[in-house]
Amino acid sequence: MDSTYPKVPETLEEVLSPSWLSEALATKYPGIEVSRVHPGPVVSRITTNARFRIECEGGLPDGLYPNLCVKGYFNELGRAAMYAGVPEAFFYRDLSEESGIRTLRSVYAHVDAETSASIVLSEDVIAQGAVFLDSLSPYSPDQTAQSLGELAKLHAKTWLSSSFAHADWLAPRLRRIASGRGVREIQGNFEGPIGAKVPDEVRDAERLYRSYLGVVEHVTSASPWCVIHGDPHVSNVYLDEEGRPALVDWQLVQRGPWYLDVGYHIGATLTVADRRRSERDLLRHYLSELAAHGVDAPDEESAWADLRYGLVHGFYLWGITLQVDPPITTALLERLGAAVNDHDALVVGET
């Protein structure tokens, strides 16, 4: 274990102790002494997200905001899924600031190499005026253009980067996703009210599964690669205090082709009508942003064809989703199902 970092706590109570917070925050703010912690709201599902405020002896160090948030895996469900937090913690520790993408500002992140326990402490953006979104929140094509611009920053910064080419925490994980859930879960969603708005032409669980396996095979050797978010639907977006989109929830961050993010993001953030009106322009915008950051961007026609892989990726992820409020899953299955149908995207598993 790296002695620079304190042990990842097993309970939220330990996280919120002045002694542990002092030790953790000292890795970035040497000499800090947290004197008091004021607990705030807690949301506990698989992950536990808790907001809190700190006071420090002698006042806060320069650059440290008093309102913070912790994300960890402290409950029974979370402890069984601790592995999912490893890539996210490494992202916030090793890449988020360097990438330039707008996201939570982490003040501490760590992974226990022996147990895979992870923790992320970040600024509490809600206290700063941010608003978190979901698929029922209005999101315009102009906002999608902004968030595509943020993804372009991440993609360009890591495009074929030797710094991240061999990082284990960025290893592609689509094959593992495909082996965890599949036809049974998709069929359950498609046959129930959650999948009621999926177009009939793509309401085929076995075909979607085969298509996703085709995506997995294709992207395993796809080049060029970059670091991708992996799950950039609208519920993983918040608007900061200035109304600018920012990306969160980095559990699926990994190496992969740019279009897994871009196709999925366009298909998931917009209503069907808005996506149909604006998707070509949004793709052009993304490619221009990529080029502006110094990347030799793909040509528009090949990029348009490649969007299908991202659409299938998103459609599959929501096809296997079980533990999200049904209206959110319903909206995303409708949007992504319509996009997959419009692009005749299920053929990617049949070629």
N, C-alpha and C positions, 0 to 999 in steps of 0.2 A: 504494500500500500504506500502511496506517495505521502510522506510525512508532512508535506506542505499543506495538505488538505485534511481537515478533521473528518472523522468517520461520518458516513451518511447516517442520519438519525433513523431510527425505526418507528418513531411516533411523531405526530405533529406537535405534541407537548414539548418534546425535546427540541424541535426546530425553534419553537417560540421562546426558548429560554435565553436570557441575556448572555449566559456564558457561551452557549454554542454559537449564537449569532455573532458574538464578538470574535470568536476564533475563526469563523467562516469569512466574515467580512474583512478581517485583518489581512487576508490574502491579497486584497485589492486596496484596502485602506489601512496601512500599517499603524498600529497604536490605537485603533478604535476600541472603545469600551462602551458597549451597549448597556445602559443603566435600567431601562424600562421598556417593556413591550406591551402594546395595546392591541389585543386581538380584534379582528374584524370578521366579516362574513366568511363562511366556509362552504364550499361546494365539494361533495365527496361522491364520486361515481367510481370508475376504475382508478382514475387519478384523484388526488386530493388537492384542491386549489384553495388556498387561504390567504386572505388579505390581512395586513397588520401595519401598525405604525411603531416606529422606534424612537427612543430618546437616547442621547449619548452624553457621557461625562465630557464636559467642556464644549458641548455642541457638536453638530454633525460635521464630519470631514467635508472639505470642498468637493463638490460633484456628487455627493450622495444624497438622494431624495429620501425623506423620512417615511413615505408610504410605500410599502413593499408588498410583494406577493410571492408565495412559495408554491411550487408544483412538485409533488412527490407521490410515491406509491405506498401509502401507509395503512390502508384497510385490507381486509381479507382478499377482495377481488384484485386490488392493486398489487399485493405481494406476489400473487400468481402471475402477474403480467409485467413484472419489473423490467424484463428484457426490452420491452417496448420503449422505455424511457432512455435507454442508453444512447441511441443516435441523437436524440434531441438535446440531451445534456452536453454531449460533445460538440454539437452544432453551436450552442450558446457559448461554450467555453473557447472553442478553437476557430470558429468561422464567422459567426454572425456579424461581429464588428468589422472584420476585414472585408466581408462581402459587400457592405454598403446597403444591403436590402433593409427596408424599413420593417422593423420587428420590435419585440420587447427588448428593452435594454437590460441585459443580465448584469447583476452585480456579484453573482457567485454561481458556479455550476460545477458539478463533480460527479464522477462515476466510481463506485467501489469495484475494483477489478476482480475481487474475490467473489462477491455476491451479486454483481450487476445492479445493485441498488443505485439509484440516481436521484439527484435533486437539482432544481433550478430556482434561484432567487432572482427576481426581476423587479423593476420599478412597477408600481401599481398604476397602470395607465388609466384605469377607471377614475381614480382620484384626480388625475390630470385632465379629465373630461373626455376620455375615449369612449366609444360605443362599440360593443361587440355585435356582430351580425349573425344571421342564420339565413336559411334559404327562403324564409318568409319576409325578409327585409328587402325593401326596394334597393336595387343596384343597377345603375345605368351603364350603357355602353361607354360613356366617358370615364366612369369609375373603373370599368374593366380595363380600359386603355391604361389608366394609371397603375393598376396593380400588375398588368403585363409589363409595364416599364420597370417595376420593382423586380419581377422575376428575371427580366433581361439583365439587371445588374448582377444578380447571383450567377446566372448562367455564364455571362461574359467573364466575370472574375475567375471562374473555375473551369473555363473551357479548356479541355485537354491539359489541365494543370498537373504538373508532376508533384506538386505539394499534396494533392489529394488522391493521386492515382492508386495508392496502395493502402489507404486508411481503411482498417477493418470496419470501422463504424459506418463507412459509406458503401459497403459492399451491396450490390443490387439484391433486392429482397422480393421481387415479384414472384419468383418461383415458390418461395415459402408462403406467400399469400395464397397462391393458387392451391397449395397442398393443405391449407388449413380449413377452408370452407369452399363450397362449390355448388353443385347442381341442387342439392336438397334445400339449401338456404335460399338460393335464387328462386327456385320453384315456389317455396312458401311465400315469398314476397310477391311474385308475379300472380299467384292464384288468389291472393287475399286483397283486401282493400288498399293496402300500401302500394301495390303495383297497378291499381285500377286505370291509371292514365298512361301506362306504357303502351306505345303503338303495337297493334296486333302483329305487325310484320317482324318485330324484334322481341316478341314475348315468347321466347324459346330458351329455357334455362340451359339445356344441353348445348345448343348452338353457341350461346354466350360463353359458356365454359370453354368450349373448343376454341372459340375465337380468342379468348384471353390466353390460352396456352400458346396460340400463335403469336400473340403480342410478346409473351415471355420469351419465346424462341428468337423472335426478331430483335428485341432490344438487348438480348444477352451479348450479341456481337456488334451492336449498332455503333457507328462512329460518324461524326464526332460525339463525344460524351461531355457532360458537365455535371455539376452537382445540382440536383433538382429537389424541389420541395416534396413532391411525391403525392400530395393529397390537397391540392390548392382549391378546394371548393369554397363557396361563399361563407360557410360557417367557420372557416379558418381565416377569416378576414376581420379586422376591426378598423374603425375610422378613428384616427388620432384626434387630439384636441383642435387641430386645424382642419379636420374633415378629410385627411389624406388616408388612403388605404394602406394597411400594414398586414403582413402575413404572420400567423402564429401556428402552433401545434406542428412541431417538426419531427414527429415520431417516424415518418416515412422518408425522411431525407436520405438520399443515396445518390450514387452515380447512375446516370441514365441519359437518354437523349432529350433534348429540350422540348420536343413536341408532346411528351407525356404530360408535362405541366401545362403547356399552352392549350392543347386541344381540350383537356379536362377543364381548365380554368374558364375558357370561353363557353363551353357547354354547360357548366355548372353555375356560373354567376348570373346568367341572363335568362329572362323568360324566353320561351320558344320564339315568339315574334321578334323580340329585340335581337336575339342571336341570329336569326335568319337575315335580318336587315343589315347587320353590322359585322358579321364574322370575317368577311374578306378584308374589310378596312382594318379590323383589329389585328389580323395576321400581318398585314403590311406594316402597321404601327410597331408591332413587336419586332419584326425583322429590321426595321429602321433603327429601333432602339439598340438592338444587338450590334448592328453595324456602327452605331455611334460610340459604342464602348470598345471598338477595335476588333470585333469578330468578323471574319469573312462569312457573312450570313448566307444561308442557302437561298437558292432562287425561289421565287414565289410559287411556281407550279409544283415543284417537288415538295415544298413545305406544305402546301395545301393538301396534297395526297397524304403526307405524314401525319396530319392532324387526326386521322382516323384512329391511330394507335392510342393517342391520348383520350379520345372519346370512349373507346372500348375500355380502357383502363378505369376511367371514372365510372362508367356504367356498371362494370363488374364490381368495383368496390362498394357501390351503393346497392347492387343486387344482393351482396352477401351481408349487408348491414342488418343487425338485429337489435341493438340496444340504443337506439336513438328515437326521439319523439316521432311517432308515425307521420305527422304532417310534414316534417322536414324531409324524411326519406321519400315520401310521396312526391314532393315537389322536385327533388333532385332526380328521381327515377323518370319522372315525366320529361324533364329538360334533357337529360342525357340520353334517354331512350329516343326522343325525337331527333336529337342530333345524330345519333348512331344510324337511325333510319334514313335521315336526309343524306348522309354521306355514304350510305351503303357500306358501313364500316365493319359489319360482322364478317365480311369476306376476307378480312386479314388473317383469320384462322384457317382459311380454306385454300390458301395459295402456297 
